[in-house]
Structure formats: structure tokens, C-alpha cells
Amino acid sequence: MDYSAESAYLGNAAHIRDLFNRIAPVYDAFNQQLSFGLHRIWKQMAVDWSRAKPGDTCLDVCCGSGDLALLLGQRVGQSGKVYGVDFAAAQLAIAQQRANQVWPPLSYQWIEADALSLPFADAYFDSATMGYGLRNVVDITASLTELRRVLKPNATAAILDFHRPASDWMQQFQQWYLSTIVVPTAKQYGLASEYAYISPSLDRFLSGAEQVTTALQAGFGRAVHYPIAGGMMGVLVATR
């Protein structure tokens, strides 16, 4: 699970950016600890659904410290190229450090930019991913419209994020986990407020069905949402 931001910051891009910069030093360790390593499986699923293949030019939006971008690099190989975009410079610096340790070297470009204004030409990418970013953008429809713009015809974007489970029991478990495990753990690092926002943000976030509708409204030709992890996570797969 990726944990970030604060409820009072939602809708304010500058505050969200500052928040992600601040949590960058512990971001990877938190994701690993709080998901028991399962976040790597979920991210690999997103890469699989993106349909990236050797030689492709791929995009990871809201790339953070680079997990999905690095997985994309493994998929496209030395003949491909991966662009990681984020507006938090501290996160990008960590992603660059991690990419420098990859052997054999792969082609990565790390770019500081906003998901609502991607600095690329139309129809540039063969596939794209986004991990835990859609819930934090200030305009979901605009973000999906911009993502569609930079994808080639028939290219696919796979978007991983938290999801509110359909079953009452799983909703109760999710709420228990966030309040009993996540926030107390964050408090040990002095980051309780940064991580306490996840539950209220989920209440405001689009359901899987609403994500599909929004993707179609943004111009994607096909879209489907796959609940995973008992419905606590989900991947929106949208094809231009």
C-alpha cells in the first residue's frame, strides 16, 4: 500500500507536492512494511495489464520513487524506454538513484511535471501506468484526458489505487487496518497526520464503476476496473 498526503491538503496541488517531498525518505520502507510486500505483486499486475512489451516507449505517471517505472523497464528491456513523471522532486531523486543501480543499464528519463499537463506530444507512448496517483490529483477527469492524449491509438493505461471493498466485512477490515496499523506505525516516524487521511480520501474517491465511466468520458474507447486484494485495491485498465 502506498500512503501519503493529508486530508486537509486534498485539492491543493502545492500542498500535496510538499507532502510527497516530505515523506520521500521513508516512502519505500512504509510501502514494504505496511503491505507485507504485497504492493510489489499489485504493481506487477498493473504492468501486466498495461500490455507493455520489449522495445516499447512507456510512461509512468505519478511515479513517486520509481517502483512501477522500474518494473516497466524490465518489461521493455534495453531496446525500450521509460519516462517517469512526478511533481515531487524528492521522490524523483530517489527514483533516479534506484535506476542507477539497475544492471544492465536501461533507458529511463525522470521528469518533474504535473499529471494534468504532461510535457509530451500527442500519441507518444505505447503504454502507461499510474500507481496511487489518481486519488490525489485535483481533477480526475482532466488527468485521464491528459493520459489518453499522450497514448498511441489502442495503447493501454493501467491505474492502480486504493478501493473501497464492496462487502461490509472487508470495509470494516480495511478501516481497522488503516486506523490500527497504518496510522500508529506512521506516528512512530512523526508522520501520523500525513497517513491519517487515507480513509476519508477513500470515501471521496470514485468507485470502480465510476472510474470506468470517467475514463470513457475522458475519451478512452474501452475501460474495465478489476478489484484486487479483496476489493481493497483496484486496477483501472483503459485503452485508447
Contacts in CASP RR format, 6 or more apart in sequence:
PFRMAT RR
TARGET T0000
AUTHOR 0000-0000-0000
METHOD contacts of the structure
MODEL  1
MDYSAESAYLGNAAHIRDLFNRIAPVYDAFNQQLSFGLHRIWKQMAVDWS
RAKPGDTCLDVCCGSGDLALLLGQRVGQSGKVYGVDFAAAQLAIAQQRAN
QVWPPLSYQWIEADALSLPFADAYFDSATMGYGLRNVVDITASLTELRRV
LKPNATAAILDFHRPASDWMQQFQQWYLSTIVVPTAKQYGLASEYAYISP
SLDRFLSGAEQVTTALQAGFGRAVHYPIAGGMMGVLVATR
1 31 0 8 1.000
1 34 0 8 1.000
1 35 0 8 1.000
1 39 0 8 1.000
1 162 0 8 1.000
1 182 0 8 1.000
1 233 0 8 1.000
2 27 0 8 1.000
2 31 0 8 1.000
2 39 0 8 1.000
2 131 0 8 1.000
2 132 0 8 1.000
3 30 0 8 1.000
3 31 0 8 1.000
3 34 0 8 1.000
3 182 0 8 1.000
3 186 0 8 1.000
3 194 0 8 1.000
3 195 0 8 1.000
3 198 0 8 1.000
4 16 0 8 1.000
4 19 0 8 1.000
4 20 0 8 1.000
4 23 0 8 1.000
4 27 0 8 1.000
4 132 0 8 1.000
4 136 0 8 1.000
4 194 0 8 1.000
4 195 0 8 1.000
5 16 0 8 1.000
5 19 0 8 1.000
5 20 0 8 1.000
5 136 0 8 1.000
5 194 0 8 1.000
5 197 0 8 1.000
5 201 0 8 1.000
6 15 0 8 1.000
6 19 0 8 1.000
6 193 0 8 1.000
6 194 0 8 1.000
6 196 0 8 1.000
6 197 0 8 1.000
7 196 0 8 1.000
7 197 0 8 1.000
7 200 0 8 1.000
7 201 0 8 1.000
8 15 0 8 1.000
8 197 0 8 1.000
9 15 0 8 1.000
9 16 0 8 1.000
9 19 0 8 1.000
9 197 0 8 1.000
10 16 0 8 1.000
10 136 0 8 1.000
10 197 0 8 1.000
10 201 0 8 1.000
10 204 0 8 1.000
11 138 0 8 1.000
12 138 0 8 1.000
13 87 0 8 1.000
13 114 0 8 1.000
13 138 0 8 1.000
16 136 0 8 1.000
16 138 0 8 1.000
17 87 0 8 1.000
17 88 0 8 1.000
19 194 0 8 1.000
20 27 0 8 1.000
20 64 0 8 1.000
20 86 0 8 1.000
20 87 0 8 1.000
20 88 0 8 1.000
20 90 0 8 1.000
20 91 0 8 1.000
21 88 0 8 1.000
21 89 0 8 1.000
21 90 0 8 1.000
21 91 0 8 1.000
22 90 0 8 1.000
22 194 0 8 1.000
23 30 0 8 1.000
23 191 0 8 1.000
23 194 0 8 1.000
24 65 0 8 1.000
24 88 0 8 1.000
24 90 0 8 1.000
24 91 0 8 1.000
24 93 0 8 1.000
24 94 0 8 1.000
25 90 0 8 1.000
26 189 0 8 1.000
26 191 0 8 1.000
27 64 0 8 1.000
27 65 0 8 1.000
27 91 0 8 1.000
27 94 0 8 1.000
28 65 0 8 1.000
28 67 0 8 1.000
28 94 0 8 1.000
30 185 0 8 1.000
30 186 0 8 1.000
30 189 0 8 1.000
31 37 0 8 1.000
31 39 0 8 1.000
31 67 0 8 1.000
32 39 0 8 1.000
33 185 0 8 1.000
34 181 0 8 1.000
34 182 0 8 1.000
34 185 0 8 1.000
35 42 0 8 1.000
38 229 0 8 1.000
39 67 0 8 1.000
40 67 0 8 1.000
42 160 0 8 1.000
42 228 0 8 1.000
42 229 0 8 1.000
42 233 0 8 1.000
42 235 0 8 1.000
43 67 0 8 1.000
43 68 0 8 1.000
43 71 0 8 1.000
43 131 0 8 1.000
43 160 0 8 1.000
44 71 0 8 1.000
45 160 0 8 1.000
45 228 0 8 1.000
45 235 0 8 1.000
46 68 0 8 1.000
46 129 0 8 1.000
46 131 0 8 1.000
46 158 0 8 1.000
46 159 0 8 1.000
46 160 0 8 1.000
46 235 0 8 1.000
47 68 0 8 1.000
47 71 0 8 1.000
47 72 0 8 1.000
47 75 0 8 1.000
47 129 0 8 1.000
47 158 0 8 1.000
48 158 0 8 1.000
49 156 0 8 1.000
49 158 0 8 1.000
49 226 0 8 1.000
49 235 0 8 1.000
49 237 0 8 1.000
50 58 0 8 1.000
50 72 0 8 1.000
50 127 0 8 1.000
50 128 0 8 1.000
50 129 0 8 1.000
50 156 0 8 1.000
50 157 0 8 1.000
50 158 0 8 1.000
51 127 0 8 1.000
51 155 0 8 1.000
51 156 0 8 1.000
52 58 0 8 1.000
52 72 0 8 1.000
52 75 0 8 1.000
52 76 0 8 1.000
52 126 0 8 1.000
52 127 0 8 1.000
53 75 0 8 1.000
53 76 0 8 1.000
53 126 0 8 1.000
54 75 0 8 1.000
54 76 0 8 1.000
54 77 0 8 1.000
54 79 0 8 1.000
54 80 0 8 1.000
55 76 0 8 1.000
55 77 0 8 1.000
55 79 0 8 1.000
55 80 0 8 1.000
55 81 0 8 1.000
56 75 0 8 1.000
56 76 0 8 1.000
56 80 0 8 1.000
56 81 0 8 1.000
56 126 0 8 1.000
56 127 0 8 1.000
57 76 0 8 1.000
57 80 0 8 1.000
57 81 0 8 1.000
57 82 0 8 1.000
57 83 0 8 1.000
57 124 0 8 1.000
57 125 0 8 1.000
57 126 0 8 1.000
58 72 0 8 1.000
58 73 0 8 1.000
58 75 0 8 1.000
58 76 0 8 1.000
58 80 0 8 1.000
58 81 0 8 1.000
58 82 0 8 1.000
58 83 0 8 1.000
58 125 0 8 1.000
58 126 0 8 1.000
58 127 0 8 1.000
58 128 0 8 1.000
58 129 0 8 1.000
59 82 0 8 1.000
59 83 0 8 1.000
59 84 0 8 1.000
59 85 0 8 1.000
59 118 0 8 1.000
59 120 0 8 1.000
59 124 0 8 1.000
59 125 0 8 1.000
59 127 0 8 1.000
59 128 0 8 1.000
59 129 0 8 1.000
59 150 0 8 1.000
60 66 0 8 1.000
60 68 0 8 1.000
60 69 0 8 1.000
60 72 0 8 1.000
60 82 0 8 1.000
60 83 0 8 1.000
60 84 0 8 1.000
60 85 0 8 1.000
60 128 0 8 1.000
60 129 0 8 1.000
60 130 0 8 1.000
60 131 0 8 1.000
61 84 0 8 1.000
61 85 0 8 1.000
61 115 0 8 1.000
61 118 0 8 1.000
61 128 0 8 1.000
61 129 0 8 1.000
61 130 0 8 1.000
61 133 0 8 1.000
61 143 0 8 1.000
61 147 0 8 1.000
62 85 0 8 1.000
62 86 0 8 1.000
62 115 0 8 1.000
62 130 0 8 1.000
62 131 0 8 1.000
62 132 0 8 1.000
62 133 0 8 1.000
62 134 0 8 1.000
62 136 0 8 1.000
62 137 0 8 1.000
63 69 0 8 1.000
63 84 0 8 1.000
63 85 0 8 1.000
63 86 0 8 1.000
63 91 0 8 1.000
63 92 0 8 1.000
63 95 0 8 1.000
63 110 0 8 1.000
64 86 0 8 1.000
64 88 0 8 1.000
64 91 0 8 1.000
64 92 0 8 1.000
64 94 0 8 1.000
64 95 0 8 1.000
65 91 0 8 1.000
65 94 0 8 1.000
65 95 0 8 1.000
65 98 0 8 1.000
66 84 0 8 1.000
66 91 0 8 1.000
66 94 0 8 1.000
66 95 0 8 1.000
66 98 0 8 1.000
66 99 0 8 1.000
68 129 0 8 1.000
68 130 0 8 1.000
68 131 0 8 1.000
68 160 0 8 1.000
69 82 0 8 1.000
69 83 0 8 1.000
69 84 0 8 1.000
69 95 0 8 1.000
69 99 0 8 1.000
69 108 0 8 1.000
69 129 0 8 1.000
70 95 0 8 1.000
70 98 0 8 1.000
70 99 0 8 1.000
70 102 0 8 1.000
72 82 0 8 1.000
72 127 0 8 1.000
72 129 0 8 1.000
73 80 0 8 1.000
73 82 0 8 1.000
73 106 0 8 1.000
73 108 0 8 1.000
74 106 0 8 1.000
76 82 0 8 1.000
76 106 0 8 1.000
77 106 0 8 1.000
78 104 0 8 1.000
78 105 0 8 1.000
78 106 0 8 1.000
78 107 0 8 1.000
80 106 0 8 1.000
80 107 0 8 1.000
81 107 0 8 1.000
81 108 0 8 1.000
81 109 0 8 1.000
82 106 0 8 1.000
82 107 0 8 1.000
82 108 0 8 1.000
82 109 0 8 1.000
83 108 0 8 1.000
83 109 0 8 1.000
83 110 0 8 1.000
83 111 0 8 1.000
83 120 0 8 1.000
83 125 0 8 1.000
84 92 0 8 1.000
84 95 0 8 1.000
84 108 0 8 1.000
84 109 0 8 1.000
84 110 0 8 1.000
84 111 0 8 1.000
85 111 0 8 1.000
85 112 0 8 1.000
85 113 0 8 1.000
85 115 0 8 1.000
85 118 0 8 1.000
86 92 0 8 1.000
86 95 0 8 1.000
86 110 0 8 1.000
86 112 0 8 1.000
86 113 0 8 1.000
87 112 0 8 1.000
87 113 0 8 1.000
87 114 0 8 1.000
87 115 0 8 1.000
89 112 0 8 1.000
92 110 0 8 1.000
92 111 0 8 1.000
92 112 0 8 1.000
95 108 0 8 1.000
95 110 0 8 1.000
96 108 0 8 1.000
96 110 0 8 1.000
99 106 0 8 1.000
99 108 0 8 1.000
99 110 0 8 1.000
111 119 0 8 1.000
113 119 0 8 1.000
115 130 0 8 1.000
115 133 0 8 1.000
115 137 0 8 1.000
115 143 0 8 1.000
115 146 0 8 1.000
115 147 0 8 1.000
116 137 0 8 1.000
116 138 0 8 1.000
116 139 0 8 1.000
116 142 0 8 1.000
116 143 0 8 1.000
116 146 0 8 1.000
117 146 0 8 1.000
118 146 0 8 1.000
118 147 0 8 1.000
118 149 0 8 1.000
118 150 0 8 1.000
120 150 0 8 1.000
121 150 0 8 1.000
122 149 0 8 1.000
122 150 0 8 1.000
123 149 0 8 1.000
123 150 0 8 1.000
123 151 0 8 1.000
123 152 0 8 1.000
123 153 0 8 1.000
124 150 0 8 1.000
124 151 0 8 1.000
124 152 0 8 1.000
125 150 0 8 1.000
125 151 0 8 1.000
125 152 0 8 1.000
125 155 0 8 1.000
126 152 0 8 1.000
126 155 0 8 1.000
127 151 0 8 1.000
127 155 0 8 1.000
127 156 0 8 1.000
127 157 0 8 1.000
127 158 0 8 1.000
128 147 0 8 1.000
128 150 0 8 1.000
128 151 0 8 1.000
128 155 0 8 1.000
128 156 0 8 1.000
128 157 0 8 1.000
128 158 0 8 1.000
129 157 0 8 1.000
129 158 0 8 1.000
129 159 0 8 1.000
129 160 0 8 1.000
130 147 0 8 1.000
130 157 0 8 1.000
130 158 0 8 1.000
130 159 0 8 1.000
130 160 0 8 1.000
130 161 0 8 1.000
131 159 0 8 1.000
131 160 0 8 1.000
131 161 0 8 1.000
132 160 0 8 1.000
132 161 0 8 1.000
132 162 0 8 1.000
133 159 0 8 1.000
133 161 0 8 1.000
134 140 0 8 1.000
134 143 0 8 1.000
134 144 0 8 1.000
134 159 0 8 1.000
134 161 0 8 1.000
134 211 0 8 1.000
134 236 0 8 1.000
135 161 0 8 1.000
135 162 0 8 1.000
135 201 0 8 1.000
135 202 0 8 1.000
135 205 0 8 1.000
136 201 0 8 1.000
137 143 0 8 1.000
140 206 0 8 1.000
140 214 0 8 1.000
141 214 0 8 1.000
141 217 0 8 1.000
141 218 0 8 1.000
144 214 0 8 1.000
144 215 0 8 1.000
144 218 0 8 1.000
144 219 0 8 1.000
144 220 0 8 1.000
144 238 0 8 1.000
145 218 0 8 1.000
145 219 0 8 1.000
147 157 0 8 1.000
147 218 0 8 1.000
147 238 0 8 1.000
148 157 0 8 1.000
148 218 0 8 1.000
148 219 0 8 1.000
148 220 0 8 1.000
148 238 0 8 1.000
148 240 0 8 1.000
151 157 0 8 1.000
151 240 0 8 1.000
152 240 0 8 1.000
153 240 0 8 1.000
154 239 0 8 1.000
154 240 0 8 1.000
155 239 0 8 1.000
155 240 0 8 1.000
156 237 0 8 1.000
156 238 0 8 1.000
156 239 0 8 1.000
156 240 0 8 1.000
157 220 0 8 1.000
157 236 0 8 1.000
157 237 0 8 1.000
157 238 0 8 1.000
157 239 0 8 1.000
157 240 0 8 1.000
158 235 0 8 1.000
158 236 0 8 1.000
158 237 0 8 1.000
159 211 0 8 1.000
159 235 0 8 1.000
159 236 0 8 1.000
159 237 0 8 1.000
159 238 0 8 1.000
160 233 0 8 1.000
160 234 0 8 1.000
160 235 0 8 1.000
161 205 0 8 1.000
161 233 0 8 1.000
161 234 0 8 1.000
161 236 0 8 1.000
162 198 0 8 1.000
162 201 0 8 1.000
162 202 0 8 1.000
162 205 0 8 1.000
162 232 0 8 1.000
162 233 0 8 1.000
162 234 0 8 1.000
163 202 0 8 1.000
163 205 0 8 1.000
163 207 0 8 1.000
163 208 0 8 1.000
163 227 0 8 1.000
163 231 0 8 1.000
163 232 0 8 1.000
163 233 0 8 1.000
163 234 0 8 1.000
164 171 0 8 1.000
164 174 0 8 1.000
164 202 0 8 1.000
164 203 0 8 1.000
164 205 0 8 1.000
164 207 0 8 1.000
165 171 0 8 1.000
165 173 0 8 1.000
165 174 0 8 1.000
165 227 0 8 1.000
165 230 0 8 1.000
165 231 0 8 1.000
165 232 0 8 1.000
166 227 0 8 1.000
166 231 0 8 1.000
170 230 0 8 1.000
170 231 0 8 1.000
170 232 0 8 1.000
173 232 0 8 1.000
174 202 0 8 1.000
174 232 0 8 1.000
175 199 0 8 1.000
178 198 0 8 1.000
178 199 0 8 1.000
179 199 0 8 1.000
182 195 0 8 1.000
182 198 0 8 1.000
183 192 0 8 1.000
183 195 0 8 1.000
183 196 0 8 1.000
184 192 0 8 1.000
186 192 0 8 1.000
186 194 0 8 1.000
186 195 0 8 1.000
186 196 0 8 1.000
206 214 0 8 1.000
208 225 0 8 1.000
208 227 0 8 1.000
208 234 0 8 1.000
208 236 0 8 1.000
209 225 0 8 1.000
211 223 0 8 1.000
211 225 0 8 1.000
211 236 0 8 1.000
212 223 0 8 1.000
212 224 0 8 1.000
212 225 0 8 1.000
212 236 0 8 1.000
215 223 0 8 1.000
215 236 0 8 1.000
215 238 0 8 1.000
216 223 0 8 1.000
219 240 0 8 1.000
220 238 0 8 1.000
220 239 0 8 1.000
220 240 0 8 1.000
221 238 0 8 1.000
221 239 0 8 1.000
221 240 0 8 1.000
222 238 0 8 1.000
222 239 0 8 1.000
223 236 0 8 1.000
223 237 0 8 1.000
223 238 0 8 1.000
223 239 0 8 1.000
224 236 0 8 1.000
224 237 0 8 1.000
225 234 0 8 1.000
225 235 0 8 1.000
225 236 0 8 1.000
225 237 0 8 1.000
226 234 0 8 1.000
226 235 0 8 1.000
226 237 0 8 1.000
227 233 0 8 1.000
227 234 0 8 1.000
228 234 0 8 1.000
228 235 0 8 1.000
END
